[in-house]
Amino acid sequence: MHKKPRLSIIIQIAIVFILAMSLSFCAGLLFGRHYLMKRAVEVNMYTANDLANLVRYYLEPLMPIDSLSDEHKEQTRTLFREFCINFDYKYVYLYMPSEDGTLTYYFSAAQDDAMDEEIQRIRPFGSTIKRDLFKDEESILKGEEDEGYEFVDDRYGNVCEFMFALKDQDGNLCGIIGIDDDISDVRKDLAREQSTLLVLMLVYFLVAILVSLVLIKRFVILPIDNLSKRMRRFIEDKDAGTTEVKTIFADEVTDIHDSFNKMAGDITAYVKDLKELTTEKARNETQIEVARKIQRDIVPPDYSLTGNGCDIFCVEKPAKAVGGDFYDVFYISEREICVTVGDISGKGISAALFMVMVKTNLRNYVKTGESLSDVLRRVNREVCASNSQDMFATVFLSVLNTETGVLRYANAGHEQPLVICNEPYYLTPDTGMALGLFEDAAFKEEECTLKDGQGILVYTDGVAESINTGKEQYGMDRIKETVHGLSASCNRFEPEEAVNAVIDSVTNFSKDMEQFDDITCVTLIYRNNEEDRLHLKPDMASFEIVKEKMIEVLGNTEESRNMIMACEEMFCNIVNYSGTDSISVVFRRVYDLFSIELVDSGVPFDPINAVIRNKDFLELDTGGMGIKLARLNSKEMVYNRMYGRNHLIMKFEIPS
């Protein structure tokens, strides 16, 4: 009987743990301090950036700097001193570098009184010095970067100098805002944190070794021994062949292997029977159902958004139970919204998972604020690195500034989008390469400006390549003709109308033919509502202005009075319960539909999904009936909570 070498296994595992612990200690000593320092600087960069934004806000109306009066110069220098003291920075200054290394200083301030007097003496307004430019200074001067930092140890102390570009409205560099932070205390704190971290790592590894040894013996070695004995008893009467396993020790592994060889025949027969009972159809249906649920959760069949400055409507129709198309709509900031449309090669679960990876990476990288071309480059590298199935995705990525109407976009092998206006036309972006094909593929960001009521229609190839019974493709010309046939009210198009018109046209064109590819349509319409927006005080007297405007548009009829009453109930609800300090109102009339948008900064409240119970006559004055009345008198209510504001849109049908 061979002795089971359990103790030997435990010793080997302990040695591995000790080696891992030693390597971790070395890595902590080598890289920990540098990493902690870098993280500390990155955290402090956020605070310095806030101060830089304050400086920009103050200087923007005073530019150009050279033309400041003596009074403004003194006020600005005093303000820089206050920034030093209040934000606890050692120095704050504004200077302009040149390519030859000459630095012209405009304003300089120090936190310390003595240093502030000295710096005013040696660096008055317009003084210059000459030195080698920092790397980040050169990048800011060339327009490649807007911020940076540099560690400096000179006569003024051991500091981290944060640098932020100051530009005029045309984007020209007017100077660099310098903010110096004393990092001597930070380095002392980092040294203490590093020591504490190393002690914690030591304790962690010692505990991990002890716990692991106990668990390995309890949950690995003993169970394997018991399993081996049971398997031998189970197969004593089986006539099966065996194979020898060459090992240094005779242990539980050899016992399990011997037992497995003896049971191999029975297992093979069992698997064969199981495959015969499980049909190919059942497996396929299970796979398709899982993929279908995944896709519907991530990409709904239809989606609409009515926001401040834009209207969006999306439709996705897979050819099979699981499609390869996707779209995504999300806000990057209060004034920028991203719309993405993509088409994944292939179908089934693999395509659904690939779509999740592409869609998630696009959303995450867009939110970093990088250019759209850089976003596509980064996502392409991620996709190429994790693409064992050789799949690819075409993507059209766009971001609309809802304040200016500027649409930035970049294309990765996707179909040309159609600009929706009185005379529709196709954008001709740089085609780009589909994501997942080549790791070094390049992409280009472009832009156009949409007017109020105009937008873009983005679609997948399933639209243009749909065929009829005569094997004729639908084509891009028919898409353009369909959109051109839409009549706009006051040159303002409706996204849902445009999408439905294209989908219906494609459906009629390819009737009696099976849909062979996924169909996705997304329409984004720019709404410049600021000129028509009323900004009102949160009191019921302000509703008289709303009432007069509605009567002016709708007339004084019984139907209009019902609409006014519904709007008054919601206006009253905002005034009495939201706690807002202002209410803004926008009116819109399109064909036989009238809508009113109420925006407030009060507490979040969704009147659409609020539960209003039925009340007795004596309870009618306790609240809730106004919301119910507004629901009954409006055709549709749309609510969104965006960036700390409630957006409520009430839509009414206007009788012809």
C-alpha positions in Angstrom: 0.0 0.0 0.0 1.6 3.3 -1.1 1.5 6.2 1.2 -0.7 9.1 0.0 1.6 12.2 -0.2 -0.9 14.8 1.1 1.8 16.5 3.2 3.9 16.9 0.1 1.1 18.6 -1.8 0.5 21.0 1.1 4.2 21.9 1.2 4.3 22.5 -2.5 1.3 24.8 -2.3 2.8 26.7 0.6 6.0 27.2 -1.4 4.0 28.6 -4.3 2.1 31.0 -1.9 5.4 32.2 -0.4 6.9 32.9 -3.8 3.8 34.8 -4.9 3.9 36.8 -1.7 7.6 37.7 -2.3 6.9 38.7 -5.8 4.0 40.9 -4.7 6.2 42.6 -2.1 8.8 43.3 -4.7 6.2 44.7 -7.1 4.7 46.8 -4.3 8.1 48.3 -3.5 9.0 48.9 -7.2 5.7 50.2 -8.5 3.5 51.1 -5.6 5.0 54.5 -4.8 5.0 55.6 -8.5 1.4 54.4 -8.9 0.1 56.1 -5.7 1.8 59.3 -6.6 0.3 59.3 -10.1 -3.2 58.5 -8.7 -2.8 61.4 -6.2 -1.8 63.8 -9.0 -4.8 62.7 -11.1 -7.2 63.2 -8.2 -5.7 66.7 -7.5 -6.0 67.4 -11.2 -9.8 67.5 -10.9 -9.7 70.2 -8.2 -7.2 72.2 -10.2 -9.4 71.9 -13.2 -12.3 73.4 -11.2 -10.1 76.3 -10.3 -9.0 76.7 -13.9 -12.7 76.8 -15.0 -13.3 79.6 -12.5 -10.3 81.6 -14.0 -11.6 81.0 -17.5 -15.1 82.1 -16.5 -13.7 85.3 -15.0 -11.3 86.2 -17.8 -13.5 85.3 -20.8 -15.4 88.7 -20.9 -12.1 90.6 -20.3 -10.1 89.2 -23.2 -7.8 90.1 -24.9 -5.5 90.2 -21.9 -3.1 92.8 -23.3 -5.9 95.4 -23.5 -6.9 95.2 -19.8 -7.1 98.5 -17.8 -4.9 99.0 -14.8 -8.0 98.6 -12.6 -8.9 95.2 -14.2 -5.3 94.1 -13.8 -5.3 94.9 -10.1 -8.7 93.2 -9.6 -7.6 90.1 -11.5 -4.3 89.8 -9.6 -6.3 90.2 -6.3 -8.6 87.4 -7.5 -5.7 85.1 -8.2 -4.4 85.7 -4.7 -7.9 84.8 -3.3 -7.9 81.6 -5.4 -4.5 80.7 -3.9 -5.7 81.1 -0.3 -9.2 79.6 -0.7 -8.2 76.6 -2.8 -5.0 76.0 -0.8 -2.6 76.2 -3.7 1.0 77.5 -3.4 0.9 79.6 -6.7 -1.7 80.5 -9.3 -0.5 82.4 -12.4 -1.3 83.2 -16.0 1.4 83.2 -18.7 1.9 82.8 -22.4 4.8 80.6 -23.8 6.4 81.0 -27.2 8.2 78.4 -29.3 11.6 79.8 -28.5 11.1 79.3 -24.7 10.2 82.8 -23.8 7.4 83.0 -21.1 5.4 86.2 -20.7 3.7 86.4 -17.3 0.5 88.4 -16.9 -0.7 87.6 -13.4 1.0 85.8 -10.5 0.0 85.2 -6.9 1.3 83.1 -4.0 -0.4 81.8 -0.9 2.4 82.9 1.4 2.4 86.7 2.1 6.2 87.1 1.8 6.4 85.0 -1.4 3.4 86.9 -2.8 5.3 90.2 -2.4 8.4 88.8 -3.9 6.6 87.3 -6.9 4.9 90.6 -7.6 8.3 92.3 -7.6 10.0 89.8 -9.9 7.0 88.9 -12.1 4.9 92.1 -12.8 2.4 92.2 -15.6 4.2 91.6 -18.9 7.5 90.4 -17.5 9.3 87.6 -19.4 11.7 84.8 -18.6 13.3 82.2 -20.9 13.7 78.5 -20.2 13.1 75.1 -21.9 9.4 74.4 -22.3 7.9 71.4 -20.5 6.6 68.6 -22.7 3.0 69.4 -21.8 3.5 73.1 -22.4 4.7 72.3 -26.0 1.6 70.1 -26.5 -0.7 72.9 -25.3 1.1 75.5 -27.4 0.6 73.3 -30.5 -3.0 72.7 -29.7 -2.6 69.0 -29.2 -3.7 69.0 -25.5 -5.7 71.4 -23.2 -4.1 70.4 -19.9 -1.1 68.7 -18.4 1.2 68.7 -15.4 4.9 68.6 -14.5 6.9 68.0 -11.3 9.1 71.0 -10.5 11.8 71.3 -7.8 13.3 74.8 -7.8 13.8 77.9 -5.7 10.0 78.2 -5.3 9.7 74.8 -3.7 8.9 71.2 -4.5 5.5 71.4 -6.4 3.4 69.8 -9.0 2.6 72.4 -11.7 -0.9 71.9 -13.3 -1.3 73.6 -16.7 -4.6 74.4 -18.4 -5.1 76.1 -21.7 -7.0 79.5 -21.8 -8.6 80.0 -25.2 -10.8 82.7 -26.8 -14.1 82.1 -28.4 -12.4 81.2 -31.7 -10.3 78.5 -30.0 -7.1 80.5 -30.2 -4.6 80.1 -27.3 -4.5 83.2 -25.1 -2.4 81.8 -22.3 -1.7 79.0 -19.9 -3.2 78.9 -16.4 -0.6 77.6 -14.0 -1.5 76.1 -10.6 1.2 74.9 -8.3 0.5 72.4 -5.6 3.0 71.6 -2.8 3.5 67.8 -2.9 6.0 67.4 0.0 3.2 66.5 2.4 1.6 64.3 -0.3 4.8 62.3 -0.6 5.0 61.8 3.2 1.4 60.5 3.3 2.2 58.2 0.3 5.2 56.7 2.2 3.0 56.0 5.2 0.2 54.5 3.0 2.8 52.3 1.2 4.1 51.0 4.5 0.6 50.3 5.7 -0.2 48.6 2.4 2.8 46.3 2.7 1.9 45.3 6.2 -1.7 44.5 5.1 -0.4 42.4 2.2 1.8 40.4 4.6 -1.1 39.7 6.9 -3.4 38.9 4.0 -1.0 36.3 2.5 -0.3 34.7 5.8 -4.0 34.3 6.5 -4.6 33.2 2.9 -2.0 30.4 3.2 -3.5 29.1 6.4 -7.0 29.2 5.2 -6.1 27.7 1.8 -4.2 24.8 3.4 -7.2 24.0 5.6 -9.7 24.2 2.7 -7.5 22.2 0.4 -7.3 19.3 2.9 -11.0 19.5 3.8 -12.5 20.1 0.4 -10.0 18.6 -2.1 -7.9 15.8 -0.7 -10.4 14.1 1.5 -13.3 14.3 -1.0 -11.1 12.8 -3.8 -10.1 10.0 -1.5 -13.7 9.2 -0.7 -14.8 9.5 -4.3 -12.1 7.1 -5.4 -13.2 4.4 -2.9 -16.9 4.8 -4.0 -16.0 4.5 -7.7 -13.9 1.3 -7.0 -16.9 -0.3 -5.2 -19.2 0.7 -8.0 -17.2 -0.9 -10.8 -16.0 -4.1 -9.1 -18.3 -6.3 -11.2 -17.6 -4.4 -14.5 -15.3 -6.0 -17.1 -13.5 -2.9 -18.5 -10.0 -2.2 -19.7 -7.6 0.0 -17.9 -4.6 2.2 -18.8 -1.6 2.9 -16.7 -0.8 6.4 -15.6 2.9 7.3 -15.1 3.2 9.4 -12.0 5.9 9.9 -9.4 3.6 9.1 -6.6 0.7 6.7 -6.2 -2.0 9.0 -5.0 -5.7 9.8 -5.3 -5.2 11.0 -8.9 -4.1 7.6 -10.1 -7.1 6.0 -8.3 -9.6 8.4 -10.0 -8.0 7.8 -13.4 -8.2 4.0 -13.0 -11.8 4.3 -11.9 -12.6 6.6 -14.8 -11.1 4.2 -17.3 -13.3 1.4 -16.0 -16.4 3.5 -16.2 -15.6 4.9 -19.6 -17.6 2.4 -21.5 -20.7 3.0 -19.4 -20.3 6.8 -19.7 -20.0 6.6 -23.5 -23.1 4.6 -23.8 -25.0 7.0 -21.5 -23.9 10.0 -23.6 -25.0 8.3 -26.8 -28.5 7.6 -25.3 -28.7 11.2 -24.1 -28.0 12.6 -27.5 -30.6 10.4 -29.1 -33.2 11.7 -26.6 -32.2 15.4 -27.1 -33.2 16.5 -30.6 -31.3 19.0 -32.6 -34.5 21.1 -32.9 -34.8 21.4 -29.1 -31.2 22.5 -28.7 -31.6 25.1 -31.4 -34.8 26.5 -29.9 -33.2 26.8 -26.5 -30.3 28.6 -27.9 -32.4 31.0 -30.0 -34.8 31.7 -27.1 -31.9 32.7 -24.8 -30.3 34.9 -27.5 -33.7 36.5 -28.2 -34.3 37.4 -24.6 -30.8 38.9 -24.3 -31.3 41.0 -27.4 -34.7 42.3 -26.5 -33.4 43.4 -23.1 -30.5 45.3 -24.6 -32.1 46.5 -27.8 -35.9 47.0 -27.5 -38.0 46.6 -30.7 -38.9 50.3 -30.6 -37.8 53.2 -28.5 -38.6 56.9 -28.4 -37.1 59.9 -26.6 -38.4 63.5 -26.4 -35.7 65.5 -24.8 -34.7 69.1 -24.5 -33.4 69.9 -27.9 -34.1 66.7 -29.8 -36.7 64.0 -30.6 -35.6 60.4 -31.3 -37.4 57.3 -32.6 -35.9 53.9 -33.1 -37.2 50.6 -34.6 -35.4 47.3 -34.8 -36.9 44.3 -36.7 -34.8 41.1 -36.7 -35.1 38.8 -39.7 -35.0 35.8 -37.4 -35.7 35.4 -33.7 -32.2 36.8 -33.0 -30.8 39.7 -35.1 -27.4 41.3 -35.5 -28.5 44.9 -35.6 -28.4 47.3 -32.6 -28.9 50.9 -31.7 -28.1 53.0 -28.6 -29.2 56.4 -27.4 -27.8 58.1 -24.3 -26.9 61.5 -22.9 -23.2 62.3 -22.6 -23.9 65.7 -20.9 -26.9 67.9 -20.4 -26.4 69.3 -23.9 -25.0 66.4 -25.9 -26.8 63.2 -26.8 -25.2 60.2 -28.5 -27.0 58.1 -31.2 -25.3 54.9 -32.4 -26.5 52.4 -35.0 -24.6 49.2 -35.8 -24.9 45.9 -37.7 -23.1 42.7 -36.5 -22.1 40.0 -38.8 -23.7 36.7 -38.2 -26.7 35.6 -36.0 -27.4 33.7 -32.9 -26.0 33.8 -29.4 -22.4 34.5 -30.6 -23.7 37.6 -32.5 -25.7 38.7 -29.5 -22.7 38.5 -27.2 -20.5 40.2 -29.8 -23.1 43.0 -30.0 -23.1 43.4 -26.2 -19.3 43.8 -26.2 -19.3 46.4 -29.1 -22.3 48.4 -27.7 -20.9 48.5 -24.2 -17.4 49.6 -25.2 -18.9 52.3 -27.5 -21.0 53.7 -24.7 -18.1 53.6 -22.1 -15.6 55.2 -24.4 -17.9 57.9 -25.7 -18.6 59.0 -22.1 -14.9 59.7 -21.6 -15.2 62.7 -23.9 -12.7 61.5 -26.5 -13.2 62.4 -30.2 -15.4 60.0 -32.0 -12.6 58.8 -34.3 -10.5 57.9 -31.2 -13.5 56.1 -29.7 -13.8 53.9 -32.8 -10.1 53.3 -32.8 -10.1 52.1 -29.2 -13.2 50.0 -29.6 -11.8 48.4 -32.8 -8.6 47.4 -30.9 -10.7 45.9 -28.1 -12.8 44.0 -30.6 -9.8 42.7 -32.5 -8.2 41.5 -29.3 -11.3 39.5 -28.3 -12.5 38.2 -31.7 -11.8 34.5 -31.9 -14.9 34.0 -34.1 -13.7 36.5 -36.8 -16.8 38.6 -36.5 -17.1 42.3 -37.4 -19.5 45.2 -36.9 -20.4 48.3 -39.0 -21.1 51.3 -36.8 -22.3 54.9 -37.4 -21.5 56.9 -34.3 -22.9 60.4 -33.8 -23.2 63.1 -31.1 -25.7 66.0 -31.3 -25.2 69.2 -29.4 -28.8 70.1 -28.6 -27.9 73.7 -27.9 -26.3 74.5 -31.3 -27.5 71.8 -33.6 -23.9 70.7 -34.5 -23.8 67.0 -35.3 -20.5 65.2 -34.9 -20.2 61.8 -36.5 -17.8 59.1 -37.5 -18.4 56.0 -39.7 -17.0 52.5 -39.4 -18.1 50.9 -42.7 -21.8 51.7 -42.2 -24.5 52.9 -44.6 -24.7 56.6 -45.5 -27.2 58.4 -43.2 -29.9 60.6 -44.8 -30.3 64.3 -43.7 -34.0 64.9 -43.2 -35.0 68.4 -44.6 -37.2 69.8 -47.3 -34.7 68.6 -49.9 -33.2 65.4 -48.3 -29.6 64.5 -49.1 -27.1 61.8 -48.0 -24.1 62.6 -45.9 -20.9 61.3 -47.4 -18.7 60.5 -44.4 -15.4 58.8 -44.7 -16.4 55.2 -45.1 -13.9 53.8 -42.5 -13.4 50.1 -41.9 -15.8 47.8 -40.0 -14.8 47.1 -36.4 -13.0 43.8 -35.8 -11.2 43.4 -39.2 -7.9 45.3 -38.8 -6.4 46.4 -35.6 -4.7 49.5 -37.1 -7.8 50.7 -39.0 -8.2 54.5 -39.0 -11.4 56.6 -38.7 -12.4 60.2 -39.2 -14.6 62.5 -37.3 -16.7 65.0 -39.3 -19.6 67.3 -38.5 -22.6 69.2 -40.0 -25.1 71.7 -38.5 -28.8 70.8 -38.4 -31.4 73.5 -38.5 -34.5 73.5 -36.2 -36.7 70.6 -37.2 -34.1 68.9 -39.4 -32.4 65.6 -38.5 -30.8 62.4 -39.8 -32.2 59.0 -40.6 -29.7 56.2 -39.9 -30.5 52.7 -41.1 -28.9 49.3 -41.6 -28.3 47.5 -44.9 -31.4 45.4 -44.4 -33.4 48.5 -45.5 -31.6 49.4 -48.7 -31.0 45.7 -49.7 -34.6 44.4 -49.2 -35.8 42.8 -52.4 -39.1 42.3 -54.0 -40.5 39.3 -56.0 -38.6 40.6 -59.1 -35.3 40.4 -57.2 -35.0 44.2 -57.3 -33.4 45.9 -54.4 -35.2 48.7 -52.5 -32.1 51.0 -52.8 -31.1 54.3 -51.3 -33.0 56.3 -53.9 -36.3 55.0 -52.6 -35.3 55.8 -49.0 -34.7 59.4 -50.1 -37.9 59.6 -52.1 -39.9 58.2 -49.1 -38.6 60.9 -46.8 -38.9 63.6 -49.4 -42.6 62.7 -49.6 -43.2 63.7 -46.0 -44.7 67.1 -45.5 -43.3 69.0 -42.5 -45.2 71.6 -40.4 -43.1 74.8 -40.3 -40.1 72.8 -41.6 -40.1 70.7 -38.5 -40.2 66.9 -39.2 -41.4 64.2 -36.8 -39.0 61.3 -36.1 -41.7 58.6 -35.6 -43.4 59.6 -38.9 -40.1 59.4 -40.8 -39.2 55.9 -39.4 -42.7 54.5 -39.9 -42.8 55.8 -43.4 -39.6 54.1 -44.4 -40.5 50.8 -42.6 -43.9 50.7 -44.2 -42.5 51.5 -47.6 -39.9 48.7 -47.3 -42.6 46.3 -46.1 -44.9 47.0 -49.0 -42.0 46.8 -51.5 -40.9 43.4 -50.3 -44.3 41.9 -49.6 -44.7 38.2 -50.4 -40.9 37.9 -49.8 -39.4 36.5 -46.6 -37.3 39.1 -44.7 -33.7 37.9 -45.2 -31.9 40.6 -43.1 -32.4 42.6 -40.0 -34.0 46.1 -40.4 -33.2 49.0 -38.1 -34.1 52.6 -38.5 -33.3 55.5 -36.2 -34.3 59.1 -36.7 -32.8 62.0 -34.7 -34.5 65.4 -35.1 -33.0 68.6 -33.7 -35.4 70.9 -31.9 -34.2 74.5 -31.2 -36.8 75.4 -28.6 -34.9 78.1 -26.8 -36.4 80.9 -28.9 -39.9 79.7 -28.2 -39.3 78.8 -24.5 -41.1 80.8 -21.8 -39.3 81.1 -18.5 -41.9 81.7 -15.7 -42.0 82.1 -12.0 -43.4 79.1 -10.0 -46.7 80.7 -9.1 -50.2 80.3 -10.5 -50.3 83.9 -11.8 -47.7 82.8 -14.4 -50.2 80.3 -15.8 -52.2 83.2 -17.2 -49.3 83.6 -19.7 -49.6 79.9 -20.7 -53.4 80.2 -20.9 -53.2 83.2 -23.3 -50.7 81.4 -25.5 -52.8 78.3 -25.7 -55.9 80.3 -26.6 -53.9 82.2 -29.2 -52.9 78.9 -30.9 -56.0 76.8 -30.3 -58.8 79.3 -30.1 -61.3 79.6 -27.3 -63.4 76.4 -27.7 -64.7 73.7 -25.4 -61.9 71.3 -26.5 -59.2 74.0 -25.9 -60.6 74.7 -22.5 -60.3 71.0 -21.6 -56.6 71.1 -22.7 -56.0 74.3 -20.7 -57.6 72.7 -17.7 -55.4 69.6 -17.9 -52.3 71.8 -18.3 -53.3 73.9 -15.4 -53.6 70.9 -13.1 -50.1 69.8 -13.9 -48.8 73.4 -13.6 -50.4 73.7 -10.2 -48.9 70.4 -9.1 -45.4 71.6 -10.0 -46.0 75.0 -8.2 -47.4 73.5 -5.0 -45.3 70.3 -4.6 -42.0 70.3 -6.6 -40.1 73.1 -4.7 -38.7 74.4 -8.0 -37.5 78.0 -8.4 -38.5 78.3 -12.1 -40.7 76.7 -14.8 -40.0 76.8 -18.5 -42.6 76.1 -21.1 -42.4 75.3 -24.8 -45.4 75.0 -27.2 -45.4 73.0 -30.4 -48.1 72.4 -33.1 -47.5 69.8 -35.8 -50.5 69.0 -38.1 -53.4 68.0 -35.8 -51.2 67.5 -32.7 -50.5 70.2 -30.1 -47.9 69.6 -27.4 -46.7 71.5 -24.3 -43.5 70.8 -22.5 -43.1 71.7 -18.8 -39.6 71.7 -17.4 -38.8 72.3 -13.7 -35.8 71.7 -11.3 -37.9 70.4 -8.5 -38.0 67.0 -6.8 -38.3 64.0 -9.1 -41.9 63.0 -9.8 -43.3 60.9 -12.6 -47.0 61.7 -13.0 -47.4 59.0 -15.7 -46.6 56.1 -13.4 -47.8 57.6 -10.1 -50.4 55.4 -8.4 -53.7 57.3 -8.0 -56.3 55.4 -6.1 -60.0 56.0 -6.5 -61.4 58.3 -3.9 -64.7 59.0 -2.2 -66.5 62.3 -2.7 -65.3 63.6 0.7 -61.6 62.8 -0.2 -61.5 64.6 -3.6 -59.8 67.6 -2.1 -56.9 65.5 -0.7 -54.9 65.6 -3.9 -54.2 63.3 -6.9 -57.3 64.0 -8.9 -55.6 66.7 -10.9 -53.1 64.2 -12.3 -55.9 61.8 -13.1 -57.7 64.6 -14.9 -54.6 65.5 -16.9 -54.2 61.9 -18.0 -57.8 61.6 -19.2 -57.8 64.9 -21.2 -54.4 64.4 -23.0 -53.7 62.0 -25.8 -50.3 61.1 -24.5 -47.9 62.2 -21.6 -44.2 61.7 -21.8 -41.9 62.1 -18.7 -38.2 62.1 -18.4 -35.8 63.0 -15.6 -32.6 64.4 -17.1 -29.8 66.2 -15.3 -31.7 67.3 -12.2 -34.8 68.4 -14.1 -38.3 67.0 -14.7 -39.4 67.1 -18.4 -43.1 66.5 -18.9 -44.7 66.7 -22.4 -48.5 66.7 -22.8 -49.8 65.9 -26.2 -53.4 66.8 -27.4 -55.3 66.1 -30.6 -56.6 69.2 -32.3 -60.1 68.5 -33.9 -60.2 69.2 -37.6 
